[in-house]
Amino acid sequence: MIVLGAVLPHPPILLPEIGQGREDAAVATRAAYATVARRLRELDVRRLLMISTHGIVTLGRFHALKADISGDFGRFGHSALTFAHRTDSALIEAVLAAAAARDVPFSAVSSWERSDHSIGVPIRLIGEALPTEIAVVSMSFRSASDHVAAGRAIGAALARIEEPAAVIASGDAVHSLSEESPQRFDPRAAGVQAAIESAIGSWSVDALMSIDEGVRRDVDESVVSPTLMLMGALEGASRLQARILAAEHPWGVGYVTALIDADTGSG
């Protein structure tokens, strides 16, 4: 059963080896990561699924990695800095079966983007608090409602597992908040960032789905889709408490870290 959910940003600059001191501009986000790791230990989480935004992302389908996870940060000038983890094959098969039963287009793949920092950063920062094996799936470019449906399939698979389980949605928010941004400044960005933070803080799927998809693309955000999948996974929770641990905007980018305590029961 799912006992915990989390929304985690994934800027590689959070890693000291890459940030080289610049990560201090996001000290609250790093502290929030430590809180998530501590909560995973406290709840003795044995099964964990992570939703990627940079793995295999296509227009028509969601994807699940059936091979072991491995990669590096060569894209960011640090090819010697690596990440790796064993894959929970049984959980992947359970998700694929639940998706097929619900006509959700999910495919198993044996290769993944090696520079997927949306997985690499959480693996590096959560470290030994992760279970021995984890499952990794990707978002897609399908509709918002399709992401919720994919999340429901994930939730159905994990609800049948008696061990404590967690789902992590990895995604950065708006990338165009200021002239310092990696993308061109967009005057609509602050409004979208505020809407995202409000929707996550209130844990409202309707509020998150109401953010205009075209504007979302324009301001370059990647947290809405994986969070909608997480919301779908937690939809059956009899108890749910969401709280934002950190909301920071260094370097003109929005980062939201949230923790969701849940009880989805079993069945």
C-alpha positions in Angstrom: 0.0 0.0 0.0 1.1 3.6 -0.6 2.0 5.4 2.5 4.0 8.3 1.1 4.1 10.5 -2.0 6.5 13.3 -2.8 7.1 16.0 -5.5 10.8 16.6 -6.0 12.7 19.1 -8.2 15.8 17.8 -9.9 18.3 20.5 -10.8 21.7 18.9 -11.1 23.2 22.1 -9.5 21.8 20.7 -6.2 24.6 18.2 -6.2 27.7 19.7 -4.6 30.0 18.1 -7.2 28.2 20.2 -9.9 27.0 23.2 -7.9 30.4 23.8 -6.3 28.8 26.2 -3.8 26.0 27.5 -6.0 23.7 24.9 -4.5 23.6 27.1 -1.4 21.1 29.3 -3.3 18.6 26.4 -2.8 19.3 25.4 0.8 15.6 25.0 1.6 15.2 22.5 -1.3 18.2 20.5 -0.1 16.8 20.4 3.4 13.4 19.3 2.0 15.2 16.4 0.3 16.6 15.4 3.6 13.1 15.5 5.1 11.8 13.2 2.4 14.7 10.8 2.9 14.0 10.7 6.7 10.3 10.1 6.1 11.1 7.1 3.9 13.2 5.6 6.7 10.6 6.4 9.3 7.8 4.6 7.3 10.2 1.7 6.4 9.3 2.1 2.7 10.1 -1.1 0.9 8.7 -0.4 -2.6 9.1 2.8 -4.5 8.1 4.1 -7.9 9.6 7.2 -9.4 8.0 9.2 -12.2 10.6 10.6 -14.7 10.3 13.7 -17.0 13.4 13.1 -19.0 13.5 9.3 -19.7 11.6 8.2 -22.7 8.9 10.8 -23.3 6.6 10.3 -26.3 3.4 11.7 -27.6 1.3 8.5 -27.5 2.5 6.3 -24.6 3.9 6.1 -21.1 7.0 3.9 -20.6 8.4 1.8 -17.8 12.1 0.8 -17.5 12.5 -3.0 -17.1 16.3 -2.9 -17.0 18.5 -1.8 -14.1 18.9 2.0 -13.8 22.3 3.6 -14.7 23.4 6.9 -16.0 25.7 9.9 -15.5 25.8 13.7 -15.5 28.0 14.0 -18.6 25.4 16.4 -20.1 26.3 18.8 -17.3 30.1 18.4 -17.7 30.5 15.7 -15.0 30.6 12.3 -16.8 32.4 10.7 -13.9 29.5 11.5 -11.6 27.2 8.6 -12.0 24.0 7.1 -10.6 22.7 3.5 -10.5 20.0 1.4 -8.9 18.4 -2.0 -9.3 15.0 -2.1 -10.9 11.9 -3.6 -9.1 10.9 -5.9 -12.0 7.9 -7.2 -10.1 6.5 -3.8 -9.5 7.0 -2.9 -13.2 5.0 -5.9 -14.2 2.3 -5.1 -11.8 2.0 -1.5 -13.2 1.9 -2.8 -16.8 -0.8 -5.3 -15.9 -2.9 -2.7 -14.1 -2.4 -0.2 -17.0 -3.5 -2.9 -19.6 -6.6 -3.6 -17.6 -7.5 0.1 -17.8 -6.5 0.6 -21.4 -3.7 3.0 -20.4 -1.0 2.9 -23.1 2.1 1.8 -21.1 5.1 0.1 -22.7 8.1 -1.7 -21.1 11.5 -0.7 -22.5 15.0 -2.0 -21.8 16.9 1.3 -22.5 16.6 4.8 -21.1 18.1 8.2 -21.5 21.5 7.9 -19.8 21.5 11.6 -18.8 18.1 11.4 -17.1 18.8 13.8 -14.2 15.1 13.7 -13.2 16.0 10.2 -11.8 19.7 10.8 -11.2 19.4 13.7 -8.8 16.8 12.0 -6.5 18.9 8.8 -6.5 22.0 10.7 -5.5 20.3 12.9 -2.9 18.0 10.3 -1.3 20.7 7.7 -1.4 20.5 4.9 1.2 16.9 5.9 2.2 15.8 4.3 -1.1 14.6 0.7 -1.1 17.1 -1.8 -2.6 15.0 -1.9 -5.8 12.9 0.9 -7.3 10.6 1.2 -10.4 10.9 4.0 -12.9 8.2 5.2 -15.3 7.9 8.2 -17.6 5.3 10.9 -18.2 4.2 11.4 -21.7 2.8 14.2 -23.9 -0.7 12.9 -23.6 -3.5 14.9 -22.0 -3.7 15.9 -18.4 -6.6 13.4 -17.8 -4.5 10.6 -19.3 -1.8 11.3 -16.8 -4.3 11.0 -13.9 -5.5 7.7 -15.5 -1.9 6.4 -15.7 -1.5 7.4 -12.0 -4.6 5.4 -11.1 -3.0 2.3 -12.7 0.1 2.8 -10.6 -2.1 3.2 -7.5 -4.0 0.1 -8.3 -0.7 -1.9 -8.6 0.7 -0.6 -5.4 -2.6 -1.1 -3.5 -2.2 -4.8 -3.9 1.2 -4.8 -2.3 1.2 -5.2 1.5 4.6 -3.6 2.0 4.8 0.1 2.6 5.2 1.9 -0.7 6.0 5.4 -2.0 5.6 7.3 -5.2 7.9 10.2 -6.2 7.0 12.7 -8.9 10.2 14.3 -10.2 9.8 17.6 -11.9 10.9 21.2 -12.1 8.3 24.0 -12.4 8.6 27.2 -14.4 12.0 27.9 -16.1 11.3 31.5 -17.3 10.8 33.5 -14.1 13.5 36.1 -14.6 16.2 37.3 -17.0 18.5 34.9 -15.2 16.4 32.0 -16.3 17.8 29.3 -18.6 14.8 30.0 -20.9 13.7 33.4 -22.1 11.9 35.5 -19.4 8.1 35.2 -19.8 5.9 37.7 -17.9 3.3 34.9 -17.4 5.7 32.7 -15.6 5.2 34.0 -12.1 1.4 33.5 -12.4 1.9 29.9 -13.6 4.4 29.2 -10.8 2.0 30.6 -8.2 -0.8 28.5 -9.6 1.3 25.3 -9.5 2.4 26.0 -5.9 -1.2 26.6 -4.9 -2.6 23.5 -6.6 0.1 21.3 -5.0 -0.3 22.9 -1.6 -4.1 22.3 -1.6 -3.6 18.9 -3.4 -6.2 19.8 -6.0 -6.2 17.9 -9.2 -8.8 20.2 -10.7 -6.7 23.3 -10.0 -3.6 21.6 -11.5 -5.5 20.5 -14.6 -7.0 24.0 -15.1 -3.6 25.6 -15.9 -3.5 26.2 -19.6 -1.4 23.6 -21.4 -0.2 26.0 -24.0 1.0 28.5 -21.4 2.6 25.7 -19.5 4.7 24.9 -22.5 5.6 28.5 -23.1 7.0 29.0 -19.6 8.7 25.6 -19.8 7.5 23.7 -16.8 7.8 19.9 -16.2 6.2 19.3 -12.8 2.5 19.3 -13.7 2.3 16.0 -15.6 4.2 13.8 -13.1 2.3 15.4 -10.3 -1.0 14.6 -12.0 0.2 11.0 -12.2 1.0 11.1 -8.4 -2.4 12.5 -7.7 -4.0 9.7 -9.7 -2.0 7.1 -7.7 -3.1 8.6 -4.4 -6.8 9.1 -5.5 -8.1 6.2 -3.3 -6.4 7.3 -0.1 -8.6 7.2 2.9 -6.2 9.6 4.6 -4.1 12.2 2.9 -2.1 15.1 4.1 -0.1 17.2 1.7 2.4 19.9 2.6 4.9 22.0 0.7 8.3 21.6 2.3 10.1 24.2 0.1 9.2 26.6 -2.7 12.3 28.4 -4.1 13.0 30.3 -7.3 16.8 30.5 -7.6 18.4 31.1 -11.0 15.0 32.1 -12.4 13.6 28.6 -12.0 10.7 27.4 -9.8 11.3 24.4 -7.5 8.5 22.9 -5.4 9.2 20.1 -2.9 6.1 18.5 -1.4 5.5 15.6 1.0 2.2 13.7 1.0 1.4 11.3 3.9 -1.2 8.8 2.7 -3.1 5.6 3.5 -4.4 3.8 0.4 -5.1 0.6 2.2 -4.9 -2.7 0.3 -7.1 -4.8 -1.9 
